[in-house]
Amino acid sequence: MSALGDLGEFIREQRRNAQISLRQLAQLAGVSNPYLSQIERGLRKPSAEVLQQIGNALRISTPVMYLRAGLLEVVESGGVLAAIAADDDLNDRQKQVLVEIYETFRRENAGARPTSTDQSATQSATQNTSGATSADHPAKES
């Protein structure tokens, strides 16, 4: 199957998994019904913007859509997203979920990055508690 056919099949599968009709997806993505049908059948190659709109409507991350369309290359050492996309042991839905979880963690961590002094204190506290024994913390008597 061609790359366009693969992309179209992926979009169709995701649409069916989401249990929405072709017309509903076209409306949500802001594209015409015939155009979306042609994309699903592998007859048309959507632009990056249309891929993003379809991805948003299906709740699929933009990088996953771009990887599927061949707009992003999978490189051997291309990081987590590339590794997920390249893993043949995962199905499309599993890849999508992993990417969403990964991106959620990254967004959360970006907003809560500790300063270098916070990191030192955390490492110190971790070392202190991880080296503790039961003798260091005797049980309280009632």
N, C-alpha and C positions, 0 to 999 in steps of 0.2 A: 504494500500500500504506500502511496506517496506521502510526503510530509504534510501536504494539505489535507489529504484523506485522514491521516492520523489525528491532526488537529481537529478536523470536523467531527470525527468519531469521538474524540475526547469531550468536545463541547456537548455533543448529543448525549453521551453517557452521563455527564454531570447534570445536564438539564433533566434527564429522566430520573436520576437519583434525587434531584430536588423536587420532583413531581410537579413540574410546571410545563405548560404547553409551549410549543414553538412561538405561538402568537404572544403569550405572556412574556417570554424571555425577550422577544423582539421589542416589546413595549418597554420593559424594564431597562433594556440596554440602549434604547433610543435609536434602534435601527429598523429598517423595514423587514416585514415578515419574509418576502422573497429573498432578500439579501442574506438574512440569517440562514434560511434554508440552503442557499447556495454554499455558504460557509460550511455548514454541517455535512453537505455532500461532497466537500472537497473541490468545489468548482471555483471558489473565490478565495483570495488571500486577504484577510482583514488587516487593516492598519493597526499600528500599536495602540492608537486611541480607541478603536473599536474593540480590540482585545481587552483593553482595560475596562471598558464599559460592560462587556460580556462577563468578565471576571468579577466585577463588582456586583452585577446582578445575580451571579451564581455563588457569590461569597467565596471566590477563589482568588488567591493573592496574584498580584500583577506579575511577579517574577515567575510563578508557575506557568501562567499563560504565555509569557514571553519565551520561556524555555520550550514549551510545547510547540510554539510557532517557529522556533528556530531563530528568534531575534536575539536570544542570549545563547552563547555557546557553553556547552558543558566541557569544562577543563578538568583534567585529572585532579589537580590540586586546587580546584575552584571553590572550596569552602563547603559549608554545610548544605546550602541550597542545591549546589551542583551535585553533591554526593547523593542527596535524596532523589533528585531527578534522574540520576544515572542508575539507581538501584533497581535491578530487574526483579528482585524478590518481593518488591512492594507493588500493590496495585495503585491505580490512580487516586482513589479515595484515601488510601493510607498515606500516600505522598502529600496530598493536599492537607490532611490533618497535621502531619508532622511539620510542614512548612508553617502552618498557622500557629501551632504551639511555639515553634522556634521564634517566629516574628513577635509573638506576644511576650515571650521572655525577654527578647532584646529590647522591646519598647519599655517594659517595666524596668529593666536594668539601666537603660539609658537615663531614666528619670531619677534613679536612686543610686547613682555612682558615688561611692564614698571617696572622700579626699584621702590623700596619702597618710595623714595622721589618723584618720578613722580606720584605714586598713591596718596600720601598725597596731592600734589598740585592739582591733578584732583578732588579729593573728596572735597577739599576746594573750588575750582572754581565752582563745581556743586552745593554745598550748597549755595554759594553766589548768583548764578544765579537763583536757584530754589526758593529762598526766596524773590526774588525781586518782587516789585509791580510796577504798572504803574506809581506811584508817584516817584519811584526811577529812572525811565527812562522816563522823559517827552518827548512828541513828539516835534521834531524840527519844528520851524515855517519857512515857506518859504518866 
